[in-house]
Amino acid sequence: MAVRFSCRHLFFGKECSIKMERAIVYADNAATSCVSESVFEAMKPYFCEKYGNASSIYSLGYESEKALTAAREQVAKAIHADPSEIYFTGGGSESDNWAIKGAAFQKAKTGKKHIVSTEYEHHAVLNTLEALKAQGFEPTLIKPTSEGIITPEAIAAAIREDTALVTVMAVNNEIGTINPISEIAAVCAQKGVLFHTDAVQAVGHIPVDVKALGADMLSLSAHKFHGPKGVGALYIKKGVRIMSLISGGQQENGKRAGTENIPGIVGLGAAITEAVEHLPEESIRIAKLRDELIDGLLALPATRLNGSRTQRAPGNANISFEGVEGESLLLWMDMNGICASSGSACTSRSLDPSHVLLSIGLPHEIAHGSLRLSLGRYNTEADVDYILKTVPPIVQKLRAMSPIWAGRI
């Protein structure tokens, strides 16, 4: 895709405008995706024309209320929920925080302060558990298999009499593995324990049916499927009681205070409808591109695929290159017009190896050389061809400069 850059700066004391056009291959859709044109068009009227507060009784406010109701119905339909079970939030991290803290504090009233999760969750979950630990809660973190799968048996073994909640991600954000969520939820239901799943990397990419999954709570975020940033939703099954995270007004049925982000919510509704409508054919197309990418990169010596080859999100390819440092690889790729990541976007500024890759047993030196390529709706065969033409020479160049690789050979 062609991206136009423009900037204004001072050049020897004089303002100078520069316009450039540069072709880039964007392969970091798991970090964020662009807002689709149709979603942007759906949002536009709610910025400057239909800008009323949805809580107001005049007609301008009623326009916003109608849009809010319609978006709630769109999200509910997409995941097979009831509209009354959908609560809009500021994104996936807030949804995770609300589900976990809300359930933890609610269950603490009955003396249950044990929480089961996994070692490779997103930091929105892990850091929330750390915060709860400081308040007297006891998290148990399950180690995934070497392929990055959380088994129902491991969850069952970890549940205790005082377990308040189990929270397991549906799709891992770094290595793309798909967990057996319905089986894990069934274990939790049998033992009478609340179950939450972070489905931020699942919704819009694989079929998600909350009734079939059996989840009590589920988090999602618009910007992962071509919606806007800063808006998400939390599904809370009817009959499940958790404490509120944000107090104030009576928005979201009195559960989540704050004037609603109507443009963002409209964008979420439009984006999830669009994503689910095209999911059957798009998932097949993107998975084909992913497999070509994986096969091409694994042709390089001393490389490995991280995560399951079969139980994998359609667009995720996570490869480790022995003797290569991830940050250097990303910088060289960026100079060649390829956007990707090493580890998750939320920790990309850290020099520590990915906690996800360490959790599946990779040694530090190999975990440091990981590359996550995540394909989406706007990626093409030409993008994959360009990546496969560009990345191997960069890997070879970096290996030639690497003392680790020199020692290996």
C-alpha positions as CSV (number, residue, x, y, z in Angstrom):
1,M,0.0,0.0,0.0
2,A,1.2,3.5,-0.6
3,V,1.4,5.9,2.3
4,R,1.9,9.6,2.0
5,F,3.9,11.4,4.6
6,S,4.0,15.2,5.0
7,C,5.8,17.2,7.6
8,R,6.7,20.9,8.3
9,H,10.0,21.8,10.0
10,L,12.5,24.6,10.3
11,F,15.4,24.3,7.9
12,F,18.2,26.9,8.6
13,G,15.6,29.1,10.2
14,K,13.0,28.9,7.4
15,E,9.9,26.8,7.5
16,C,10.0,24.1,4.9
17,S,7.2,21.7,3.8
18,I,8.1,18.2,2.6
19,K,5.8,15.7,1.0
20,M,6.9,12.2,0.4
21,E,5.3,9.1,-0.9
22,R,6.6,5.7,0.2
23,A,5.3,2.2,-0.3
24,I,5.1,0.2,2.8
25,V,4.0,-3.3,3.7
26,Y,2.0,-3.2,6.9
27,A,2.3,-6.6,8.6
28,D,1.5,-5.6,12.2
29,N,-2.3,-5.9,12.3
30,A,-2.2,-7.7,15.7
31,A,-0.8,-4.5,17.1
32,T,-3.5,-2.3,15.5
33,S,-5.3,-2.1,12.2
34,C,-6.3,0.9,10.0
35,V,-9.9,2.1,10.2
36,S,-11.7,1.0,7.1
37,E,-13.2,3.6,4.9
38,S,-16.8,2.5,5.5
39,V,-16.3,2.5,9.2
40,F,-14.8,6.0,9.0
41,E,-17.8,7.2,7.0
42,A,-20.2,5.7,9.6
43,M,-18.4,7.6,12.4
44,K,-18.1,11.0,10.7
45,P,-21.6,12.4,11.4
46,Y,-21.2,11.8,15.2
47,F,-18.3,14.2,15.5
48,C,-19.8,17.4,14.1
49,E,-23.4,16.9,13.2
50,K,-25.1,14.3,15.5
51,Y,-22.9,15.3,18.5
52,G,-25.5,15.3,21.3
53,N,-25.1,13.6,24.6
54,A,-26.9,10.3,24.6
55,S,-28.3,11.0,28.1
56,S,-30.0,14.2,27.0
57,I,-33.8,14.3,26.2
58,Y,-33.7,16.6,23.2
59,S,-33.7,15.3,19.7
60,L,-29.9,15.8,19.1
61,G,-29.2,13.6,22.1
62,Y,-31.8,11.1,21.0
63,E,-29.9,10.7,17.7
64,S,-26.8,9.6,19.8
65,E,-29.0,7.3,21.9
66,K,-30.3,5.6,18.8
67,A,-26.8,5.1,17.5
68,L,-25.7,3.7,20.8
69,T,-28.6,1.2,20.8
70,A,-27.9,0.2,17.2
71,A,-24.2,-0.4,17.9
72,R,-25.0,-2.5,21.0
73,E,-27.2,-4.6,18.8
74,Q,-24.5,-5.0,16.2
75,V,-21.9,-6.2,18.7
76,A,-24.4,-8.5,20.3
77,K,-25.4,-10.1,17.0
78,A,-21.7,-10.5,16.0
79,I,-20.9,-12.6,19.1
80,H,-24.4,-14.2,19.5
81,A,-25.2,-12.3,22.8
82,D,-28.1,-10.3,24.0
83,P,-27.8,-6.5,23.6
84,S,-28.3,-6.2,27.4
85,E,-25.1,-8.2,27.9
86,I,-22.9,-5.8,26.0
87,Y,-21.1,-3.0,27.9
88,F,-19.0,-0.4,26.0
89,T,-15.6,0.4,27.4
90,G,-12.4,2.3,26.5
91,G,-10.8,-0.7,25.0
92,G,-9.5,-4.2,25.6
93,S,-7.4,-3.3,28.6
94,E,-10.3,-1.7,30.4
95,S,-12.5,-4.6,29.6
96,D,-9.9,-7.0,31.1
97,N,-9.4,-4.9,34.1
98,W,-13.2,-4.6,34.8
99,A,-13.9,-8.3,34.3
100,I,-11.0,-9.4,36.6
101,K,-11.2,-6.8,39.3
102,G,-15.0,-6.7,39.2
103,A,-15.2,-10.5,39.7
104,A,-12.4,-10.6,42.2
105,F,-13.9,-8.0,44.5
106,Q,-17.3,-9.4,44.2
107,K,-16.2,-13.0,45.1
108,A,-13.9,-11.7,47.9
109,K,-17.1,-11.0,49.8
110,T,-17.6,-14.7,50.1
111,G,-14.0,-15.4,51.0
112,K,-12.8,-16.5,47.5
113,K,-9.6,-14.7,46.6
114,H,-7.8,-17.2,44.4
115,I,-7.5,-16.5,40.6
116,V,-6.3,-18.9,37.9
117,S,-4.7,-17.5,34.7
118,T,-1.8,-18.2,32.4
119,E,1.9,-17.2,32.1
120,Y,1.5,-15.8,28.6
121,E,-1.6,-13.5,29.0
122,H,-1.5,-9.9,27.7
123,H,-0.1,-7.5,30.3
124,A,-3.6,-6.0,30.7
125,V,-4.3,-9.3,32.5
126,L,-0.9,-10.0,34.1
127,N,-0.5,-6.5,35.5
128,T,-4.0,-6.5,36.8
129,L,-3.3,-9.8,38.7
130,E,-0.2,-8.2,40.1
131,A,-2.2,-5.3,41.4
132,L,-4.7,-7.7,43.0
133,K,-1.9,-9.7,44.5
134,A,-0.8,-6.6,46.4
135,Q,-4.4,-6.5,47.8
136,G,-4.3,-10.0,49.2
137,F,-5.5,-12.0,46.2
138,E,-3.6,-15.2,45.1
139,P,-3.0,-15.7,41.4
140,T,-1.9,-19.1,40.0
141,L,-0.4,-18.9,36.5
142,I,-0.6,-21.9,34.2
143,K,2.3,-22.7,31.9
144,P,1.3,-23.3,28.3
145,T,2.5,-26.3,26.3
146,S,5.5,-26.0,24.1
147,E,3.1,-25.2,21.2
148,G,1.4,-22.4,23.3
149,I,-1.8,-24.2,24.2
150,I,-3.6,-24.0,27.6
151,T,-5.2,-27.4,28.3
152,P,-8.5,-27.8,30.2
153,E,-6.7,-30.4,32.3
154,A,-4.2,-27.9,33.6
155,I,-7.0,-25.5,34.4
156,A,-9.0,-28.2,36.3
157,A,-5.9,-29.1,38.3
158,A,-5.4,-25.5,39.4
159,I,-8.9,-24.7,40.5
160,R,-9.5,-24.8,44.3
161,E,-12.4,-24.4,46.7
162,D,-11.5,-20.7,47.1
163,T,-11.1,-19.9,43.4
164,A,-13.0,-16.8,42.4
165,L,-12.2,-16.6,38.7
166,V,-10.4,-18.2,35.8
167,T,-9.2,-16.0,33.0
168,V,-7.6,-17.4,29.8
169,M,-7.1,-15.6,26.5
170,A,-8.8,-17.0,23.5
171,V,-6.0,-16.3,21.0
172,N,-2.5,-15.4,22.1
173,N,-1.5,-11.9,20.9
174,E,2.1,-12.9,20.1
175,I,2.2,-16.4,18.8
176,G,-1.4,-16.6,17.6
177,T,-2.4,-20.0,19.2
178,I,-6.1,-20.6,19.6
179,N,-7.1,-22.1,23.0
180,P,-9.8,-24.6,23.6
181,I,-12.0,-22.0,25.3
182,S,-15.3,-23.9,25.3
183,E,-13.6,-26.9,27.0
184,I,-12.0,-24.6,29.6
185,A,-15.3,-22.9,30.2
186,A,-17.0,-26.2,30.7
187,V,-14.5,-27.2,33.4
188,C,-15.1,-23.8,35.1
189,A,-18.9,-24.3,34.9
190,Q,-18.7,-27.8,36.4
191,K,-16.7,-26.4,39.3
192,G,-18.9,-23.4,39.8
193,V,-16.1,-20.8,39.0
194,L,-16.6,-17.7,36.9
195,F,-14.7,-17.7,33.6
196,H,-13.5,-14.7,31.6
197,T,-11.7,-14.8,28.2
198,D,-9.6,-12.0,26.6
199,A,-10.9,-12.4,23.0
200,V,-9.2,-9.2,21.7
201,Q,-7.2,-11.2,19.1
202,A,-10.1,-13.5,18.3
203,V,-13.2,-11.4,17.6
204,G,-13.3,-10.5,13.9
205,H,-10.7,-13.1,13.0
206,I,-12.2,-16.4,14.0
207,P,-15.8,-17.3,14.8
208,V,-16.8,-16.2,18.3
209,D,-20.1,-17.4,19.8
210,V,-20.4,-16.6,23.5
211,K,-23.2,-19.2,23.9
212,A,-21.2,-21.9,22.3
213,L,-18.0,-20.9,24.2
214,G,-19.8,-20.8,27.5
215,A,-17.8,-17.8,28.8
216,D,-19.2,-15.7,31.6
217,M,-17.3,-12.6,30.4
218,L,-15.5,-11.8,27.2
219,S,-13.3,-8.8,26.2
220,L,-13.0,-7.3,22.7
221,S,-11.4,-4.2,21.2
222,A,-12.4,-2.3,18.0
223,H,-9.0,-1.4,16.7
224,K,-8.0,-5.1,16.1
225,F,-10.6,-5.4,13.3
226,H,-10.4,-2.1,11.4
227,G,-12.4,-0.1,14.0
228,P,-11.2,3.0,15.9
229,K,-8.7,2.9,18.8
230,G,-9.9,3.7,22.3
231,V,-13.2,1.8,22.3
232,G,-14.0,-1.8,23.2
233,A,-16.7,-3.9,24.9
234,L,-17.1,-6.3,27.7
235,Y,-19.7,-9.1,27.4
236,I,-21.2,-10.0,30.8
237,K,-23.5,-13.0,30.8
238,K,-27.0,-12.4,32.2
239,G,-27.0,-13.3,35.9
240,V,-23.3,-12.7,36.4
241,R,-22.7,-10.1,39.1
242,I,-19.4,-8.2,39.2
243,M,-18.5,-4.9,40.8
244,S,-18.2,-1.7,38.6
245,L,-14.8,-0.3,37.7
246,I,-15.8,3.3,37.1
247,S,-18.3,5.1,39.3
248,G,-20.2,8.2,38.4
249,G,-23.2,8.6,36.1
250,Q,-25.8,6.0,35.1
251,Q,-24.3,5.2,31.7
252,E,-24.1,1.5,30.5
253,N,-27.0,0.5,32.8
254,G,-25.3,2.1,35.7
255,K,-22.3,-0.2,35.4
256,R,-19.7,2.0,33.6
257,A,-19.9,5.8,34.2
258,G,-18.8,8.4,31.7
259,T,-20.3,10.2,28.7
260,E,-20.3,7.6,25.9
261,N,-17.9,7.9,23.0
262,I,-20.6,7.8,20.4
263,P,-18.3,8.1,17.3
264,G,-16.1,5.3,18.6
265,I,-19.0,3.1,19.6
266,V,-20.6,3.6,16.1
267,G,-17.2,2.7,14.6
268,L,-17.0,-0.5,16.8
269,G,-20.5,-1.5,15.7
270,A,-19.8,-0.9,12.0
271,A,-16.4,-2.6,12.1
272,I,-17.5,-5.8,13.9
273,T,-20.4,-6.2,11.5
274,E,-18.1,-5.8,8.5
275,A,-15.5,-8.2,10.0
276,V,-18.0,-10.9,10.8
277,E,-19.8,-10.6,7.5
278,H,-16.6,-11.3,5.5
279,L,-15.0,-13.6,8.0
280,P,-15.6,-17.0,6.2
281,E,-13.8,-16.0,3.0
282,E,-11.3,-13.6,4.5
283,S,-10.0,-16.1,7.1
284,I,-9.3,-18.6,4.3
285,R,-7.5,-16.0,2.2
286,I,-5.4,-14.6,5.0
287,A,-4.5,-18.1,6.3
288,K,-3.2,-19.0,2.8
289,L,-1.0,-15.9,2.8
290,R,0.2,-16.8,6.4
291,D,1.2,-20.3,5.4
292,E,3.2,-19.0,2.4
293,L,4.9,-16.6,4.7
294,I,5.7,-19.3,7.3
295,D,6.9,-21.8,4.7
296,G,9.1,-19.2,3.0
297,L,10.8,-18.0,6.2
298,L,11.3,-21.5,7.6
299,A,13.3,-22.3,4.6
300,L,16.1,-20.3,6.2
301,P,18.4,-22.4,8.4
302,A,18.1,-22.3,12.2
303,T,14.6,-20.9,12.2
304,R,11.5,-22.1,14.1
305,L,7.8,-21.4,14.2
306,N,6.5,-20.3,17.6
307,G,3.1,-21.6,18.5
308,S,0.9,-24.3,17.0
309,R,1.0,-24.8,13.2
310,T,-2.7,-25.9,13.1
311,Q,-4.4,-24.2,16.1
312,R,-3.4,-20.7,14.9
313,A,-5.1,-17.4,14.1
314,P,-5.4,-16.9,10.4
315,G,-3.0,-13.9,10.1
316,N,-0.3,-14.8,12.7
317,A,3.3,-15.9,11.8
318,N,5.8,-15.8,14.6
319,I,9.3,-16.9,13.7
320,S,12.5,-17.0,15.6
321,F,15.8,-16.6,13.8
322,E,18.8,-17.9,15.8
323,G,21.7,-15.5,15.9
324,V,19.5,-12.5,15.2
325,E,18.5,-9.7,17.6
326,G,14.9,-8.7,17.2
327,E,15.2,-4.9,17.4
328,S,17.9,-4.8,14.8
329,L,15.8,-7.0,12.5
330,L,12.8,-4.6,12.9
331,L,14.9,-1.5,12.2
332,W,16.3,-3.0,9.0
333,M,12.8,-4.1,7.9
334,D,11.5,-0.6,8.6
335,M,14.2,0.9,6.4
336,N,13.0,-1.5,3.7
337,G,9.3,-0.4,4.2
338,I,8.0,-3.3,6.3
339,C,6.1,-2.8,9.5
340,A,6.2,-5.7,12.0
341,S,7.0,-6.4,15.6
342,S,9.2,-8.4,17.9
343,G,7.1,-9.5,20.8
344,S,3.9,-7.6,21.5
345,A,3.4,-3.9,20.6
346,C,2.7,-3.0,24.2
347,T,6.2,-4.1,25.2
348,S,8.1,-3.3,22.0
349,R,10.2,-0.7,23.8
350,S,11.5,-3.2,26.3
351,L,14.9,-5.0,25.7
352,D,13.7,-8.0,27.7
353,P,12.7,-11.1,25.7
354,S,9.1,-11.8,25.2
355,H,7.4,-13.4,28.3
356,V,5.3,-15.4,25.9
357,L,8.2,-17.0,24.2
358,L,9.9,-17.7,27.5
359,S,6.7,-19.3,28.7
360,I,6.8,-21.9,25.9
361,G,10.4,-22.8,26.7
362,L,12.5,-20.8,24.3
363,P,16.0,-19.8,25.6
364,H,16.7,-16.1,26.0
365,E,19.0,-15.8,23.0
366,I,16.4,-17.3,20.6
367,A,13.4,-15.5,22.2
368,H,15.3,-12.2,21.5
369,G,15.4,-13.0,17.8
370,S,11.6,-13.3,17.3
371,L,9.6,-11.7,14.5
372,R,5.8,-11.4,14.6
373,L,4.2,-10.8,11.2
374,S,0.4,-10.3,11.4
375,L,-1.6,-10.1,8.2
376,G,-5.0,-8.5,7.7
377,R,-7.7,-7.5,5.3
378,Y,-5.5,-5.3,3.2
379,N,-2.5,-7.5,2.8
380,T,-1.9,-9.2,-0.6
381,E,0.1,-11.8,-2.3
382,A,2.5,-9.1,-3.4
383,D,3.1,-8.1,0.3
384,V,4.1,-11.7,1.1
385,D,6.4,-11.9,-1.9
386,Y,8.1,-8.6,-0.9
387,I,8.6,-9.8,2.7
388,L,10.0,-13.1,1.5
389,K,12.3,-11.3,-0.8
390,T,13.5,-8.7,1.8
391,V,13.7,-10.5,5.1
392,P,16.1,-13.4,4.3
393,P,19.0,-11.1,3.2
394,I,18.5,-9.0,6.3
395,V,18.7,-12.1,8.5
396,Q,21.9,-13.1,6.7
397,K,23.4,-9.7,7.1
398,L,22.6,-9.6,10.8
399,R,23.9,-13.1,11.3
400,A,27.2,-12.1,9.6
401,M,27.6,-9.4,12.3
402,S,26.5,-11.6,15.2
403,P,29.1,-13.0,17.6
404,I,26.4,-15.6,18.7
405,W,26.0,-16.8,15.2
406,A,29.8,-16.8,14.6
407,G,30.2,-18.9,17.7
408,R,27.6,-21.3,16.5
409,I,29.2,-22.0,13.2
